Amino acid sequence: MKHHSLTRMILVCALCAGSILPLAAAQEKKDDPYKDILGTWDVRTDDGQYTFVFKFFIEKGELAGLFAGQSGEVRMQNLKVDGTKVTFLVNVGAGGQGMDINFTVFVAGDEMTGQLSLQFGEANVTGKKKK
């Protein structure tokens, strides 16, 4: 009789473990929504005229970023992530009195596509994550 109880207990534990492990993996994915975004990205406009570097990192528990372009390196502002969509603003120019550039990009693995928007118009951008 005790043998049947032990077998049942082992079976119940095995079934529970089979249910919990996928939940733990899903929770880990949910807890790290920035995993695919984090890192350094080489980005350019479709015509190749402008190149940028995006650096995404965690700072004080929050997603943060730096933008590097022809006029230097500045912090990303209003950085938001919604699934694979990342939006942010950078102000390039002297002493923050320069021009605002709004970015909307979509991350898929090590590839990025999207658009920049500024007072003069819009341009498509593409990027690759540095290894």
C-alpha positions in Angstrom: 0.0 0.0 0.0 2.8 2.4 0.9 4.4 1.7 -2.5 1.3 3.0 -4.3 1.3 6.2 -2.3 5.0 6.8 -3.0 4.4 6.2 -6.7 1.5 8.6 -6.7 3.5 11.3 -4.9 6.4 10.9 -7.4 3.9 11.1 -10.3 2.2 14.2 -8.9 5.6 15.9 -8.3 6.7 15.1 -11.8 3.5 16.5 -13.2 3.7 19.7 -11.1 7.4 20.2 -12.2 6.3 19.8 -15.8 3.7 22.6 -15.3 5.9 24.9 -13.3 9.0 24.9 -15.6 7.2 26.4 -18.6 5.7 29.0 -16.3 9.1 29.9 -14.9 10.5 30.3 -18.4 7.6 32.5 -19.3 8.0 34.6 -16.1 11.8 35.0 -16.9 10.9 36.3 -20.4 8.3 38.6 -18.9 10.8 39.9 -16.3 13.4 40.8 -19.0 11.4 42.6 -21.7 14.6 44.4 -22.7 16.8 41.3 -23.4 16.7 41.7 -27.2 17.2 45.5 -27.1 20.1 45.7 -24.7 23.5 46.2 -26.3 25.1 48.4 -28.9 23.6 48.9 -32.4 25.1 50.3 -35.6 22.3 52.2 -37.3 22.1 54.1 -40.6 19.6 55.9 -42.7 18.5 53.9 -45.8 20.5 56.2 -48.1 23.6 55.7 -46.0 24.1 59.4 -45.6 23.9 59.3 -41.8 25.2 56.7 -39.3 24.5 56.4 -35.6 25.2 54.2 -32.6 22.5 53.3 -30.2 23.5 51.9 -26.8 20.8 50.4 -24.6 21.6 49.4 -21.0 20.0 49.1 -17.6 20.7 51.9 -15.2 19.2 52.0 -11.7 16.8 49.2 -12.7 15.4 51.2 -15.7 16.1 51.0 -19.4 18.4 53.8 -20.5 20.2 54.7 -23.7 22.9 56.8 -25.4 22.8 58.0 -29.0 26.0 58.8 -30.8 26.1 60.6 -34.1 28.0 63.3 -36.0 27.4 65.9 -33.3 28.5 63.7 -30.4 26.9 61.5 -27.8 23.7 62.3 -25.9 21.3 60.5 -23.6 18.1 59.2 -25.1 15.0 60.9 -23.6 11.4 59.5 -23.2 12.7 56.0 -23.9 9.7 53.6 -24.1 9.4 49.9 -25.1 6.2 48.3 -26.2 6.9 44.7 -27.2 9.4 45.0 -30.1 8.7 48.7 -30.6 11.2 51.2 -29.1 10.6 55.0 -29.1 12.9 57.7 -27.9 13.9 61.3 -28.5 17.4 62.8 -28.8 18.3 66.5 -28.9 21.4 67.1 -31.0 23.2 70.3 -31.1 24.9 72.8 -28.8 23.8 72.8 -25.1 20.5 71.1 -25.7 19.3 74.0 -27.9 19.7 71.9 -31.0 17.3 69.8 -33.0 15.0 67.1 -31.6 15.0 63.8 -33.5 12.3 61.3 -32.7 13.0 57.6 -33.3 10.6 54.7 -33.7 12.3 51.4 -34.2 11.3 47.7 -34.2 13.7 45.1 -32.9 13.7 41.6 -34.4 16.6 39.5 -33.1 19.8 41.3 -34.1 18.1 43.5 -36.7 16.4 46.8 -36.3 14.1 48.8 -38.7 12.3 52.0 -38.2 12.1 55.7 -38.8 13.5 59.0 -37.6 11.4 62.1 -37.6 12.7 65.7 -37.3 11.5 69.2 -38.3 12.7 68.7 -41.9 11.0 65.4 -42.5 11.5 61.7 -42.0 13.9 59.0 -43.0 13.9 55.2 -42.7 16.7 53.6 -40.6 18.1 50.1 -40.3 20.5 48.7 -37.8 22.4 45.6 -36.7 23.4 44.7 -33.2 27.1 44.5 -32.5 28.3 41.1 -31.4 
